[in-house]
């Protein structure tokens, strides 16, 4: 990826974007295509997946056979190998509610997940951010998701409805390439895309069809998933017109770049990156065409510490630490956009203290850092005798991507108060005969009582591919006891004060997790199988730790009243009109739909507003 050295930066940019992931990449793409001079600052290193992705390699060909380590959480085949829940030199602190001292402690690594550490903060340190490792599940939020409080009296309503964001969902799906299918009739709160937007989904795999068959008997719909993976060549001219109507130059740049993206050839897991650019990563979809405009500069290893403001309270630029030289640098712009991830953007704002903003820039409401949310997660593994002893075949499909999933199906029962928790979840299905993961023999020992020699080999052939993994991903309702703030005593290696976290799930989330376990057991038993992982009737034991699903949202909430929100409906700071936030921070609810697609749709909508305000002379 072409980078800009510090000494070559412009005296002033139109817009500085902090962060290069889903929100930052999308913002930079829209602005650069419109002729705006943009500088992207990324705290991580440069990363080029087209050159660095180990395609067609088995775990045995990776260092440590791809085993995870405390600083490489998903192993050496993970695209986000630089970054994780622990980042050298960048600590954070967490308060454990079960600690009678009430002290905040330095957070440990992923091993503490077993002990239910209450918040785990994932931080990628590579160009492209979390788009390098995410699951590519691209689900639209629906009408209920934007007005949850109006529906059940809990949480916070968004300041607009689904119809306001629907055109931007179409644009983002068209740009990044999303496969899926529209349902007839449309499923409740699971919106269809406009005709011609989605790419065709791949055929389901055998174990997915088996889940679909038996889930139907329980009243659970299982339908094609929506994945941000290119499954074929669209009509590029039509897509270009949809993305950039009346702008032939932008259309030309898009088409020239999009044609270089090959459709998926159903091999390497997406989490390793994609050298053929089939899956969506900011580094392969947003940044290359933005650079092709000549309007984008990128600086990596730039650790932003604060937003600078003038005497009028308007943003003038940002200060960052050059991690290679340790020098403090300052760059200027007419507009500043924070898209560093929900918590990182909140950290920058809270560290930006001036006499005018003693509690941090854009924080007159006191809501910066508040309403921190993650997706509710719970998982169960089942062993299915019907899948035993099958002949070997290649059923990898699109890496480890879902071909089918189950959207939430009990909106009516929930609205009637029959479930004991207010928000729902979807089910992600995995299994099949993909490359075995570490620990595969642990559950096999439970099935055969232990074996060695020929029997061990025979049992491996018999049982391999006969398990399914059901993962629930559900909505969290924002609460006042989940937030991040600046730790007054701890700084990172760059001298920047770190975040400290307090986090808890409410009874709504823990009961939801318990429901997940009951449902997964019912599905597995309906298939004639048995659960081989731990089952929990107590939701506090079933639920995954906060932050472990890596769907961090909230912290810079959007709203219609500056007294109780940080940003207006355009993701623009109430207190600082030339300051925007376009990552997951603006979310005021965290629907069961994975947030990345909505982050990009919000960012595109916000960028369009910036462009309009620039033309009016207001920015």
C-alpha positions in Angstrom: 0.0 0.0 0.0 1.6 3.4 -1.0 2.4 5.4 2.1 3.3 9.0 2.7 6.3 9.9 4.8 5.8 12.6 7.4 8.1 15.1 5.7 5.8 15.0 2.6 2.5 15.8 4.3 0.6 18.8 3.0 0.4 22.0 5.2 -3.3 21.4 5.7 -5.8 18.8 4.5 -9.5 19.2 3.9 -10.2 16.2 6.2 -8.1 14.0 8.5 -9.5 10.5 9.2 -8.1 8.7 12.2 -8.4 4.9 11.6 -8.4 2.9 8.4 -10.9 0.2 9.0 -14.6 -0.1 8.1 -15.6 3.4 9.1 -12.3 5.2 8.3 -11.9 3.4 5.0 -15.5 4.1 3.9 -15.2 7.7 4.9 -11.9 8.2 3.0 -13.3 6.4 -0.1 -16.4 8.7 -0.4 -14.5 11.9 0.3 -11.5 11.1 -2.0 -13.8 10.1 -4.8 -15.5 13.5 -4.4 -12.2 15.4 -4.8 -11.6 16.1 -1.1 -7.9 16.0 0.0 -7.8 13.4 2.8 -5.1 12.2 5.2 -5.6 8.8 6.9 -3.7 8.2 10.1 -3.3 4.6 11.2 -1.7 3.6 14.5 -0.7 0.1 13.2 1.8 -0.9 10.6 1.4 -1.0 6.9 -0.3 -4.2 5.6 -0.8 -5.5 2.1 -3.0 -8.7 2.1 -2.3 -9.2 -1.6 1.3 -9.9 -0.7 1.1 -11.2 2.8 -1.7 -13.7 2.7 -0.7 -17.4 3.0 -3.1 -18.9 0.5 -3.4 -22.7 0.1 -1.3 -23.3 3.2 -2.2 -25.7 6.0 -1.7 -25.0 9.7 1.4 -27.2 9.6 3.1 -24.7 7.3 2.7 -21.8 9.8 5.0 -21.0 12.7 4.0 -23.1 15.8 1.6 -25.0 13.4 -0.7 -21.9 13.6 -1.2 -22.3 17.4 -2.3 -19.2 19.1 -0.1 -17.5 21.7 -0.7 -14.6 24.2 0.3 -12.0 21.6 -1.0 -13.8 18.5 -4.5 -14.8 19.5 -5.7 -16.6 16.4 -2.4 -18.0 15.4 0.1 -17.1 12.7 -2.4 -17.6 9.9 -4.6 -14.8 11.2 -4.6 -11.6 9.1 -4.6 -9.5 12.2 -1.4 -11.1 13.6 -0.3 -7.6 14.7 -2.8 -6.8 17.5 -5.2 -8.6 19.7 -6.6 -8.5 23.2 -3.1 -7.7 24.4 -0.9 -5.2 22.6 2.8 -4.8 23.8 3.2 -1.5 25.4 -0.5 -0.6 25.4 -2.2 -1.8 28.6 -5.7 -1.0 29.8 -7.4 -1.6 33.1 -10.6 -3.3 34.1 -12.7 -3.4 37.3 -13.9 -6.8 38.2 -17.3 -6.7 40.0 -16.4 -9.7 42.1 -13.3 -8.0 43.5 -14.2 -6.7 46.9 -11.4 -4.1 46.7 -13.2 -2.3 43.9 -9.8 -1.7 42.3 -9.0 -1.4 38.6 -6.4 -3.9 37.5 -4.2 -4.2 34.3 -6.2 -6.5 32.0 -4.6 -9.9 31.3 -4.6 -11.7 28.0 -7.0 -14.1 26.3 -6.3 -16.9 28.8 -8.4 -14.9 31.3 -11.4 -15.5 29.1 -11.7 -18.8 30.9 -12.1 -16.9 34.2 -14.7 -14.6 32.7 -12.7 -11.4 32.6 -15.5 -8.8 32.4 -14.1 -6.8 29.5 -11.6 -7.8 26.8 -10.5 -5.1 24.4 -9.4 -6.2 20.9 -7.1 -3.7 19.2 -5.8 -4.4 15.7 -2.5 -2.7 14.9 -2.4 -3.0 11.1 -3.7 -0.9 8.2 -7.3 -1.9 7.6 -8.0 -2.4 11.3 -10.6 -5.1 12.2 -11.6 -5.5 8.6 -8.6 -7.8 8.3 -10.0 -10.5 10.6 -13.8 -10.0 10.9 -16.2 -12.8 10.0 -17.6 -11.0 6.9 -21.2 -11.5 8.1 -23.0 -8.5 6.6 -26.5 -8.2 8.0 -28.7 -5.1 7.8 -30.3 -3.8 11.0 -34.1 -3.7 10.7 -36.9 -1.4 11.6 -37.2 -2.8 15.2 -33.5 -2.3 15.7 -33.6 1.5 15.1 -36.6 2.1 17.4 -36.1 -0.4 20.3 -37.3 1.8 23.1 -40.4 2.7 21.2 -41.1 -1.1 20.8 -40.4 -2.4 24.3 -39.5 0.6 26.5 -35.9 -0.3 27.0 -32.7 1.3 25.8 -32.4 4.2 23.4 -34.0 4.9 20.0 -31.9 6.0 17.1 -32.7 9.5 15.8 -33.8 8.1 12.5 -35.4 5.0 11.1 -34.4 2.2 8.8 -35.6 4.0 5.7 -32.9 6.7 6.3 -30.1 4.2 6.1 -31.6 1.7 3.5 -30.1 3.5 0.5 -26.7 3.4 2.1 -27.0 -0.3 2.8 -27.5 -0.7 -1.0 -24.5 1.4 -1.7 -22.2 -0.4 0.7 -23.3 -3.9 -0.4 -22.8 -2.9 -4.0 -19.3 -1.5 -3.3 -17.8 -4.3 -1.1 -19.7 -7.2 -2.8 -22.2 -9.1 -0.5 -23.7 -12.4 -1.4 -27.1 -13.4 -0.1 -30.7 -13.8 -1.1 -33.9 -11.9 -0.5 -36.6 -13.8 1.3 -40.2 -14.0 0.1 -42.1 -13.1 2.1 -39.6 -10.8 3.8 -38.6 -12.0 7.3 -39.6 -9.8 10.2 -36.9 -7.3 11.0 -34.5 -8.9 8.5 -34.7 -6.5 5.6 -34.2 -7.5 2.0 -31.8 -5.6 -0.3 -32.9 -3.7 -3.4 -33.2 -5.9 -6.5 -29.9 -6.5 -8.2 -27.7 -5.5 -5.2 -26.8 -8.9 -3.8 -24.5 -11.4 -5.4 -25.6 -15.0 -5.7 -25.0 -17.1 -2.6 -23.1 -20.4 -2.8 -24.9 -23.7 -2.3 -25.3 -24.9 1.3 -23.0 -27.6 2.6 -24.3 -31.0 3.8 -24.2 -30.3 7.5 -25.9 -26.9 7.0 -28.8 -28.6 5.1 -29.1 -31.1 7.9 -29.4 -28.3 10.5 -31.9 -26.5 8.2 -34.0 -29.6 8.0 -34.3 -30.3 11.7 -34.4 -26.6 12.8 -37.5 -26.3 10.6 -39.3 -28.8 12.8 -38.6 -26.5 15.8 -40.0 -23.4 13.9 -36.5 -21.9 13.4 -35.8 -20.5 9.9 -32.4 -21.3 8.3 -31.7 -19.2 5.2 -28.7 -18.1 3.1 -26.4 -15.8 5.0 -25.2 -12.4 3.8 -21.4 -12.4 3.5 -19.1 -9.7 2.3 -17.4 -12.0 -0.1 -17.4 -11.6 -3.9 -19.1 -14.7 -5.4 -19.2 -13.5 -9.0 -18.8 -10.6 -11.4 -21.6 -8.1 -11.3 -22.6 -5.6 -14.0 -19.9 -3.1 -13.1 -21.4 -0.2 -15.1 -24.7 -0.6 -13.3 -22.9 -0.8 -9.9 -20.8 2.3 -10.7 -23.9 4.3 -11.6 -25.6 3.2 -8.3 -22.5 4.2 -6.3 -21.6 7.5 -8.1 -24.5 8.8 -10.1 -23.5 11.5 -12.5 -19.8 11.3 -11.7 -18.0 9.6 -14.6 -14.5 9.9 -13.1 -15.5 8.2 -9.9 -17.3 5.5 -11.9 -14.2 4.9 -14.0 -12.0 4.6 -10.9 -14.4 2.2 -9.2 -14.8 -0.1 -12.3 -11.0 -0.2 -13.0 -10.3 -1.3 -9.4 -13.3 -3.6 -9.0 -12.3 -5.6 -12.0 -9.1 -6.5 -10.3 -11.0 -8.3 -7.5 -11.5 -11.9 -8.4 -14.5 -13.9 -7.2 -13.9 -16.3 -4.3 -12.5 -19.7 -5.4 -13.7 -21.4 -2.2 -10.3 -22.2 -0.6 -8.4 -20.2 2.0 -10.2 -19.1 5.2 -11.1 -15.5 5.0 -9.5 -14.7 8.4 -6.1 -15.1 6.8 -6.7 -12.3 4.4 -7.3 -12.6 0.7 -4.6 -12.1 -1.9 -7.2 -12.2 -4.7 -9.2 -9.5 -3.0 -12.5 -11.5 -3.1 -13.5 -10.8 0.5 -14.0 -7.3 1.9 -11.1 -5.7 3.6 -10.6 -2.0 3.8 -7.0 -2.5 2.5 -8.3 -4.2 -0.7 -11.7 -2.5 -1.3 -11.7 1.0 0.1 -8.2 2.3 0.1 -6.9 1.3 -3.4 -9.5 3.2 -5.4 -9.3 6.1 -2.9 -5.6 6.2 -3.5 -6.2 6.0 -7.3 -8.0 9.4 -7.1 -4.7 11.1 -6.1 -6.7 12.7 -3.2 -5.6 10.4 -0.3 -2.4 10.2 1.7 -1.8 7.5 4.4 0.6 7.6 7.3 1.0 4.4 9.4 2.6 3.9 12.8 0.8 7.2 13.8 -0.5 6.9 17.4 -3.1 9.7 17.7 -3.3 11.1 21.2 -5.7 14.1 21.0 -7.7 16.4 18.8 -6.4 20.0 18.7 -9.0 22.9 19.0 -8.8 26.6 18.6 -10.2 29.4 20.9 -13.6 29.1 19.2 -13.8 25.4 20.0 -13.4 24.2 16.5 -11.1 21.3 15.6 -7.8 22.3 13.9 -6.2 18.9 13.5 -4.7 16.1 15.6 -1.5 15.4 17.6 0.0 12.0 17.1 3.2 10.1 18.2 5.3 8.8 15.4 5.9 5.3 16.7 9.2 4.9 14.8 10.8 8.1 15.9 8.8 8.8 19.1 8.3 12.4 17.9 5.1 14.3 18.6 3.6 15.4 15.4 0.7 17.7 14.5 -1.3 17.8 11.3 -4.0 20.2 10.4 -7.3 20.0 8.6 -10.7 21.8 8.1 -12.5 18.7 9.4 -11.4 15.9 11.7 -13.0 12.4 11.6 -12.4 9.8 14.3 -12.8 6.3 13.2 -10.3 4.5 15.4 -12.9 2.1 16.9 -15.5 2.9 19.5 -13.2 2.8 22.6 -10.1 4.3 20.9 -12.1 7.3 19.5 -13.5 7.8 23.0 -10.0 7.7 24.5 -8.8 10.3 22.0 -11.7 12.6 22.9 -11.4 12.1 26.6 -7.6 12.9 26.4 -8.3 16.1 24.5 -8.8 18.4 27.4 -8.6 22.2 27.2 -10.0 25.0 29.3 -13.0 25.1 27.0 -13.4 21.3 27.2 -12.2 20.3 30.7 -13.8 16.8 30.5 -12.7 16.1 27.0 -13.6 17.5 23.5 -17.2 17.0 22.5 -18.1 15.8 26.0 -20.5 18.5 27.4 -23.1 15.8 27.7 -20.8 13.6 29.8 -21.7 10.7 27.5 -18.3 10.1 25.9 -17.3 6.6 26.9 -20.8 5.7 28.1 -23.1 2.9 26.8 -20.3 0.6 25.9 -21.7 -2.6 24.3 -20.6 -5.9 22.8 -22.6 -8.6 21.1 -24.0 -11.3 23.4 -22.3 -14.6 22.7 -22.8 -18.2 23.7 -21.7 -21.4 21.9 -22.4 -25.1 21.9 -20.8 -28.1 20.1 -22.8 -31.2 19.1 -21.7 -34.5 17.7 -24.1 -35.9 15.0 -24.0 -39.7 14.3 -25.6 -39.1 10.9 -22.4 -37.3 9.9 -20.0 -40.1 11.0 -17.9 -42.2 8.7 -18.7 -40.2 5.6 -16.4 -40.4 2.6 -13.8 -37.6 2.4 -14.7 -34.7 0.2 -13.9 -31.0 0.0 -16.8 -29.0 1.7 -14.8 -25.9 2.6 -16.9 -23.5 0.6 -15.9 -19.9 1.2 -13.2 -20.6 3.8 -14.9 -20.7 7.2 -17.7 -18.5 6.1 -21.4 -19.3 6.7 -23.5 -20.4 3.8 -26.6 -20.6 5.9 -27.7 -19.0 9.2 -30.8 -18.6 11.4 -32.1 -15.1 11.9 -34.1 -14.4 15.1 -37.5 -15.9 14.9 -39.4 -15.0 18.1 -40.2 -11.3 17.8 -43.9 -12.0 18.5 -43.3 -14.0 21.7 -40.7 -11.5 22.8 -43.0 -8.5 22.4 -45.7 -10.4 24.4 -43.2 -10.8 27.2 -43.2 -14.6 27.1 -39.4 -15.1 27.0 -38.1 -13.2 30.0 -35.6 -11.2 28.0 -36.2 -8.3 25.6 -33.9 -8.8 22.6 -33.1 -11.6 20.2 -30.1 -13.3 18.6 -29.2 -15.1 15.4 -27.5 -18.5 15.0 -24.2 -19.0 13.2 -23.6 -22.5 12.0 -20.2 -24.1 11.3 -18.8 -27.6 11.0 -17.8 -30.0 8.1 -14.5 -31.5 7.1 -12.3 -28.4 7.1 -8.7 -28.5 8.4 -8.8 -29.7 12.0 -8.2 -27.2 14.8 -6.1 -27.8 17.8 -7.8 -29.8 20.5 -9.9 -31.9 18.1 -8.9 -35.1 20.0 -10.3 -33.8 23.3 -13.9 -34.4 22.4 -13.1 -37.6 20.5 -11.8 -39.1 23.8 -15.1 -38.4 25.4 -16.8 -40.4 22.6 -14.5 -43.4 22.4 -13.1 -43.6 25.9 -9.6 -43.1 24.7 -7.7 -45.1 22.0 -4.3 -45.5 20.4 -2.8 -47.1 17.3 -5.2 -48.4 14.6 -8.3 -47.7 16.7 -7.3 -44.1 17.1 -6.9 -43.7 13.4 -10.2 -45.5 12.6 -12.0 -43.3 15.2 -10.4 -40.2 13.7 -11.8 -41.1 10.3 -15.2 -42.0 11.8 -15.8 -38.9 13.9 -14.0 -36.2 11.9 -16.6 -33.9 10.3 -19.4 -35.2 12.5 -19.5 -32.2 14.8 -21.4 -28.9 14.4 -20.8 -25.6 16.2 -23.8 -23.4 16.9 -23.0 -19.8 18.0 -25.5 -17.3 19.2 -24.9 -13.7 18.5 -27.5 -11.5 20.3 -28.4 -7.9 21.1 -27.1 -6.1 24.2 -29.2 -3.3 25.7 -27.1 -0.3 26.8 -26.7 0.3 30.5 -25.2 2.8 32.8 -22.7 0.4 34.3 -20.8 -0.3 31.1 -18.4 2.4 30.1 -14.7 3.4 29.6 -12.9 6.4 31.0 -9.3 7.6 31.3 -7.2 5.8 34.0 -5.6 8.6 36.0 -2.5 6.6 36.8 -1.6 4.4 33.8 0.0 5.5 30.5 1.1 3.5 27.5 4.6 3.3 26.2 3.9 6.4 24.1 3.0 8.5 27.1 -0.8 8.5 26.4 -3.2 7.9 29.3 -5.0 4.5 28.8 -8.6 3.5 29.2 -10.1 1.8 32.2 -13.3 -0.2 31.8 -16.3 -1.2 33.9 -18.7 -3.5 32.2 -21.6 -5.8 33.0 -24.3 -7.6 31.2 -27.9 -7.2 32.5 -30.4 -10.0 33.2 -31.7 -9.5 29.7 -28.4 -10.6 28.2 -27.7 -13.5 30.6 -31.2 -14.9 30.1 -30.8 -14.6 26.4 -27.5 -16.6 26.6 -29.3 -19.4 28.6 -32.0 -19.5 25.9 -29.2 -19.9 23.3 -27.9 -23.0 25.1 -31.5 -24.5 25.4 -32.2 -23.9 21.7 -28.9 -25.3 20.6 -29.4 -28.5 22.6 -32.9 -28.8 21.1 -31.5 -28.5 17.5 -28.7 -31.0 18.2 -31.0 -33.5 19.7 -33.5 -33.1 16.9 -30.7 -34.1 14.6 -30.2 -37.3 16.6 -27.0 -35.9 18.1 -25.6 -35.1 21.6 -24.0 -32.0 23.1 -20.3 -32.6 23.8 -19.5 -29.1 25.1 -20.6 -27.6 28.4 -24.3 -26.7 28.8 -25.3 -24.1 31.2 -28.8 -23.4 32.5 -27.4 -20.3 34.3 -27.0 -17.6 31.7 -24.1 -16.0 33.7 -22.1 -19.2 33.0 -23.3 -19.5 29.4 -22.5 -16.0 28.3 -19.1 -15.1 26.8 -17.0 -12.3 28.4 -17.7 -8.7 27.2 -15.5 -7.8 24.3 -14.7 -11.4 23.3 -17.1 -11.2 20.3 -15.2 -8.1 19.2 -18.3 -6.1 18.4 -17.4 -3.0 20.4 -19.9 -0.2 19.9 -21.3 2.7 21.8 -19.2 5.3 23.6 -20.0 8.4 21.4 -23.7 8.0 21.2 -25.8 9.6 18.4 -29.0 11.4 19.2 -31.4 14.3 18.7 -30.6 16.2 21.9 -27.1 17.6 22.8 -27.9 17.2 26.5 -27.9 13.4 26.3 -25.9 12.5 23.2 -22.4 13.2 21.8 -23.2 13.3 18.1 -26.1 14.6 16.0 -27.9 12.3 13.5 -25.1 12.9 11.0 -22.4 11.6 13.4 -21.3 15.2 13.9 -20.2 16.4 17.3 -22.8 18.8 18.9 -20.0 20.8 20.6 -17.5 20.8 17.7 -19.3 21.1 14.3 -16.2 20.2 12.2 -15.6 17.0 14.2 -17.2 13.6 13.2 -17.1 10.0 14.5 -17.7 7.3 11.9 -16.8 4.0 13.7 -19.0 1.9 16.0 -19.1 4.6 18.6 -22.3 6.4 17.4 -24.4 3.2 18.0 -27.1 3.6 20.7 -28.1 0.0 20.4 -26.3 -3.2 19.4 -28.6 -5.3 17.4 -28.0 -9.0 16.9 -26.8 -8.1 13.4 -23.0 -7.9 13.2 -22.2 -4.1 13.2 -19.6 -3.8 10.4 -22.1 -3.3 7.5 -24.0 -0.6 9.6 -20.8 1.1 10.5 -20.0 1.5 6.7 -23.6 2.7 5.9 -23.5 5.3 8.7 -20.0 6.4 7.5 -21.2 6.9 3.9 -24.2 8.8 5.1 -22.0 11.0 7.3 -19.5 11.6 4.5 -22.3 12.8 2.2 -23.4 15.2 4.9 -19.8 16.5 5.2 -19.6 17.1 1.5 -22.9 19.0 1.5 -21.8 21.2 4.4 -18.4 21.8 2.7 -20.2 23.0 -0.4 -22.4 25.3 1.7 -19.3 26.8 3.4 -20.2 25.5 6.8 -17.1 23.3 7.2 
